[in-house]
Amino acid sequence: MKKYNSFKGIRSHDISEYRGLEKEVKFTPYFSNDINPLKVSCFGITNPDKDYFIARNPSPCYIIEYVVSGTGYIEINNQREKLSAGDAYIIHQGDFCKYYADKKDPYKKYWINFATLPFFEEMLRAYDISDRVIKGIDLGSYFDEIFKLESVTSNNDDLYIPISKIIFCMMMDIAQHKKNAIPAIGYDLASSVKAILDCSVNQQITMDDIAREVYRSKNEVIRQFKRRYGITPYAYLIDIRVRRAKNILQNTSSTLAEIAEYLCFSSEYHFSNCFKKRVGESPREFRRKAREPSS
């Protein structure tokens, strides 16, 4: 199966096309051993010009970026947001994304690229950090701490613990920021389940897992979710996996078997059947039409 967590060439496009716009610190070897729970590819500062444009289809790693000044735009899984100073975003491994500068007021941004074991995705779910874009938060001090590590080491074996500590504290600030921004109206079970599902597009998860995570029975989870969103949690999860599959079919050469495995379908047949029921045509037919030149 195609590996989506490879760092090979992850910023080669950025550097070749936008040489001189960035200060970048790379850490090698990327995978010095298999036991480190977090592996940093690189981090740095970007001062884009008006033509700065990056696309990752899909992103092979997690990326956290923080806008220091100026204006830009981010599109993650077909959702577009305008960015300004004090905004941040988290690109998940497997996300389809584009980000680019405003032509009149190009943004300056700090960023870090890394891969982790599943614990990071689980932490985002546990603290309800499902939103990709976080508005009006100050992460500058965390990146100051990250940048100081440039002079400490160039080896992930020495780097992963201090970086993990900084990223964990950063996520806790984001979780608190989100909590402070939402009026205290009581616990919302349905939206909590939706947040878990949104973070599980390419993760194995069952209704038993969800029920344990929200401390409710499966029947209550299903009933309240369906009351809010009109479909069951399982149907919603299949819907968002099919939407992700459409992006993969349009933008990669991955086989149907690879896509089915990546999106946690039980088989290629199961994937194709779910896709056709929702889209009205098979994955192969969808890919063929998507790649036909427009007349």
C-alpha positions as CSV (number, residue, x, y, z in Angstrom):
1,M,0.0,0.0,0.0
2,K,1.1,3.5,-0.7
3,K,2.6,5.1,2.5
4,Y,1.2,8.5,3.3
5,N,3.6,9.2,6.2
6,S,6.8,9.5,4.1
7,F,8.7,12.7,4.4
8,K,10.6,12.2,1.1
9,G,10.7,15.4,-0.8
10,I,8.0,16.9,1.4
11,R,9.1,20.5,0.8
12,S,11.1,20.1,-2.4
13,H,8.5,21.9,-4.4
14,D,8.4,24.8,-1.9
15,I,12.1,25.2,-1.9
16,S,12.7,24.9,-5.7
17,E,9.9,27.3,-6.6
18,Y,10.2,29.7,-3.7
19,R,14.0,29.7,-3.0
20,G,15.0,32.6,-0.8
21,L,11.5,33.1,0.7
22,E,12.1,30.7,3.6
23,K,14.4,30.0,6.4
24,E,14.1,26.2,6.8
25,V,15.6,23.9,9.4
26,K,15.7,20.2,8.4
27,F,16.2,17.3,10.7
28,T,17.9,14.1,9.5
29,P,17.6,11.3,9.5
30,Y,13.8,11.6,9.4
31,F,13.3,8.1,10.7
32,S,16.4,7.3,12.6
33,N,14.5,4.5,14.4
34,D,11.0,3.2,14.6
35,I,10.4,3.8,18.3
36,N,10.2,7.6,18.4
37,P,6.5,8.6,18.7
38,L,7.0,11.9,17.0
39,K,9.4,12.6,14.1
40,V,10.1,16.1,12.8
41,S,10.7,16.7,9.1
42,C,11.4,20.4,9.3
43,F,10.3,23.8,10.6
44,G,10.8,27.4,9.6
45,I,9.6,30.8,8.7
46,T,8.1,31.8,5.3
47,N,7.8,35.3,3.9
48,P,5.8,34.6,0.7
49,D,5.5,36.9,-2.3
50,K,2.2,37.5,-4.0
51,D,2.5,34.3,-6.1
52,Y,3.1,31.9,-3.2
53,F,0.9,28.8,-3.7
54,I,1.3,25.3,-2.1
55,A,-0.9,22.2,-2.7
56,R,-0.6,18.9,-0.9
57,N,-2.8,16.1,-2.3
58,P,-2.8,14.5,0.2
59,S,-0.5,15.9,2.9
60,P,2.0,13.2,4.0
61,C,2.3,14.6,7.5
62,Y,0.9,16.9,10.1
63,I,1.6,20.6,9.6
64,I,1.0,23.4,12.1
65,E,1.3,27.0,10.7
66,Y,0.8,30.3,12.5
67,V,0.3,33.6,10.7
68,V,2.5,36.4,12.1
69,S,1.4,39.2,9.8
70,G,-0.4,39.9,6.5
71,T,-3.2,37.9,4.8
72,G,-3.5,34.5,3.2
73,Y,-5.9,31.7,2.4
74,I,-6.2,28.0,3.3
75,E,-8.3,25.3,1.6
76,I,-8.5,22.1,3.6
77,N,-10.7,19.3,2.1
78,N,-12.6,21.8,0.0
79,Q,-13.2,24.2,3.0
80,R,-11.8,27.7,2.4
81,E,-10.8,30.2,5.1
82,K,-9.2,33.6,5.0
83,L,-6.2,34.0,7.3
84,S,-4.8,37.0,9.1
85,A,-2.3,37.8,11.8
86,G,-3.0,35.7,14.9
87,D,-4.7,32.8,13.0
88,A,-3.3,29.2,13.0
89,Y,-4.2,26.0,11.2
90,I,-3.5,22.3,11.6
91,I,-3.3,20.2,8.5
92,H,-3.8,16.5,9.3
93,Q,-1.9,13.7,7.6
94,G,-4.1,12.7,4.7
95,D,-5.8,16.1,4.3
96,F,-6.1,17.6,0.8
97,C,-5.0,21.2,1.1
98,K,-4.0,24.4,-0.7
99,Y,-2.6,27.5,0.9
100,Y,-1.6,30.8,-0.7
101,A,-0.8,34.4,0.0
102,D,-3.0,37.4,-0.6
103,K,-1.6,39.2,-3.6
104,K,-1.8,42.6,-2.0
105,D,-0.8,41.7,1.5
106,P,1.2,38.5,1.5
107,Y,1.4,36.8,4.9
108,K,4.4,35.9,7.0
109,K,4.1,32.5,8.8
110,Y,5.8,30.1,11.1
111,W,5.4,26.4,10.6
112,I,6.4,22.9,11.6
113,N,6.0,19.6,9.8
114,F,6.0,16.3,11.7
115,A,4.6,12.7,11.8
116,T,3.4,10.9,14.9
117,L,2.0,7.6,16.0
118,P,-1.8,7.6,16.4
119,F,-1.6,9.3,19.8
120,F,-1.7,12.8,18.3
121,E,-4.9,12.1,16.4
122,E,-6.3,10.6,19.6
123,M,-5.2,13.7,21.6
124,L,-7.0,16.0,19.1
125,R,-10.2,14.0,19.6
126,A,-9.9,13.8,23.3
127,Y,-9.6,17.6,23.6
128,D,-12.1,18.3,20.9
129,I,-9.7,20.0,18.6
130,S,-11.4,19.1,15.4
131,D,-11.4,22.5,13.7
132,R,-8.5,22.8,11.2
133,V,-8.4,26.7,11.5
134,I,-8.1,28.5,14.8
135,K,-8.8,32.2,14.8
136,G,-7.2,34.8,17.0
137,I,-4.7,32.8,19.0
138,D,-1.1,33.6,20.0
139,L,1.2,30.7,19.2
140,G,4.3,32.9,18.6
141,S,6.0,32.0,21.8
142,Y,5.7,28.2,21.1
143,F,7.4,28.7,17.7
144,D,10.1,30.8,19.5
145,E,10.8,27.7,21.6
146,I,10.8,25.4,18.6
147,F,13.3,27.7,16.7
148,K,15.7,27.6,19.6
149,L,16.1,23.8,19.1
150,E,17.9,24.5,15.8
151,S,21.1,25.0,17.7
152,V,20.5,22.0,20.0
153,T,20.4,19.0,17.7
154,S,19.9,17.8,14.1
155,N,18.8,14.3,15.2
156,N,15.2,13.2,15.8
157,D,16.4,10.9,18.6
158,D,17.3,14.0,20.7
159,L,14.5,16.2,19.3
160,Y,11.2,14.3,19.8
161,I,10.8,14.8,23.5
162,P,11.3,18.6,23.6
163,I,9.2,19.0,20.4
164,S,6.5,16.8,21.9
165,K,6.3,18.9,25.0
166,I,6.0,22.1,23.0
167,I,3.3,20.7,20.7
168,F,1.3,19.3,23.6
169,C,1.3,22.6,25.4
170,M,0.3,24.3,22.1
171,M,-2.6,22.0,21.7
172,M,-3.8,22.6,25.3
173,D,-3.7,26.4,24.6
174,I,-5.8,25.7,21.5
175,A,-8.3,23.6,23.5
176,Q,-8.6,26.3,26.1
177,H,-9.0,29.0,23.5
178,K,-11.8,27.0,21.9
179,K,-13.5,26.4,25.2
180,N,-13.3,30.1,26.1
181,A,-14.9,31.1,22.8
182,I,-18.0,28.9,23.3
183,P,-20.7,30.0,25.7
184,A,-21.3,27.5,28.5
185,I,-24.5,25.9,27.3
186,G,-23.9,22.4,28.6
187,Y,-22.4,19.2,27.1
188,D,-23.4,18.6,23.5
189,L,-23.2,14.9,22.9
190,A,-24.0,15.0,19.2
191,S,-21.4,17.6,18.3
192,S,-18.8,15.8,20.4
193,V,-19.5,12.6,18.4
194,K,-19.3,14.5,15.2
195,A,-15.9,15.8,16.2
196,I,-14.6,12.3,16.9
197,L,-15.9,11.1,13.5
198,D,-14.3,14.1,11.7
199,C,-10.9,13.1,13.1
200,S,-11.4,9.4,12.2
201,V,-11.6,9.5,8.4
202,N,-8.6,7.3,8.1
203,Q,-8.6,5.7,11.5
204,Q,-10.3,2.5,12.6
205,I,-13.1,3.3,15.0
206,T,-16.3,1.5,16.2
207,M,-19.4,2.5,17.9
208,D,-18.1,0.8,21.0
209,D,-15.0,3.0,20.9
210,I,-17.1,6.2,20.5
211,A,-19.5,5.2,23.3
212,R,-16.6,4.6,25.7
213,E,-15.0,7.9,24.7
214,V,-18.2,9.9,25.5
215,Y,-19.3,7.8,28.4
216,R,-22.7,7.0,26.9
217,S,-24.4,3.9,25.7
218,K,-24.3,3.1,21.9
219,N,-28.1,3.5,21.7
220,E,-28.0,7.0,23.2
221,V,-25.1,8.1,21.0
222,I,-27.0,6.9,17.9
223,R,-30.3,8.4,19.0
224,Q,-28.9,11.9,19.8
225,F,-26.6,12.0,16.7
226,K,-29.5,11.1,14.4
227,R,-31.8,13.6,16.1
228,R,-29.3,16.4,15.5
229,Y,-27.9,15.5,12.0
230,G,-30.6,13.3,10.5
231,I,-28.3,10.2,9.9
232,T,-26.6,7.7,12.1
233,P,-22.9,8.1,13.1
234,Y,-21.9,5.2,10.9
235,A,-23.7,6.7,7.8
236,Y,-22.0,10.1,8.5
237,L,-18.6,8.4,8.8
238,I,-19.1,6.6,5.4
239,D,-20.2,9.9,3.9
240,I,-17.0,11.8,4.9
241,R,-14.8,8.9,3.8
242,V,-16.5,8.9,0.4
243,R,-15.9,12.6,0.1
244,R,-12.2,12.0,1.0
245,A,-12.1,9.2,-1.6
246,K,-13.3,11.6,-4.3
247,N,-10.3,13.8,-3.6
248,I,-7.9,10.9,-3.7
249,L,-9.4,9.6,-6.9
250,Q,-9.1,13.0,-8.6
251,N,-5.6,13.8,-7.4
252,T,-3.6,10.6,-7.0
253,S,-2.9,7.3,-8.8
254,S,-3.6,5.2,-5.8
255,T,-5.4,1.9,-6.5
256,L,-8.9,1.2,-5.3
257,A,-7.4,-1.4,-2.9
258,E,-5.0,1.2,-1.5
259,I,-7.8,3.8,-1.0
260,A,-10.1,1.2,0.6
261,E,-7.3,0.3,3.1
262,Y,-6.4,3.9,3.8
263,L,-10.0,4.9,4.5
264,C,-10.6,1.8,6.6
265,F,-13.2,0.1,4.4
266,S,-13.3,-3.6,5.1
267,S,-12.5,-4.4,1.4
268,E,-12.3,-2.9,-2.0
269,Y,-15.7,-4.3,-2.8
270,H,-17.2,-2.6,0.4
271,F,-15.5,0.7,-0.7
272,S,-16.8,0.5,-4.2
273,N,-20.3,-0.4,-3.1
274,C,-20.5,2.5,-0.6
275,F,-19.1,4.9,-3.1
276,K,-21.5,4.0,-5.9
277,K,-24.5,4.3,-3.5
278,R,-23.6,7.8,-2.6
279,V,-22.1,9.2,-5.8
280,G,-24.2,7.3,-8.4
281,E,-21.2,5.8,-10.2
282,S,-18.3,3.5,-9.4
283,P,-14.9,4.9,-8.2
284,R,-13.3,3.9,-11.6
285,E,-16.0,5.7,-13.6
286,F,-15.7,8.8,-11.3
287,R,-11.9,8.9,-11.7
288,R,-12.2,8.5,-15.5
289,K,-14.7,11.3,-15.8
290,A,-12.8,13.6,-13.4
291,R,-9.7,13.2,-15.6
292,E,-11.3,13.7,-18.9
293,P,-10.2,17.0,-20.5
294,S,-12.9,19.6,-20.4
295,S,-14.4,20.5,-23.7
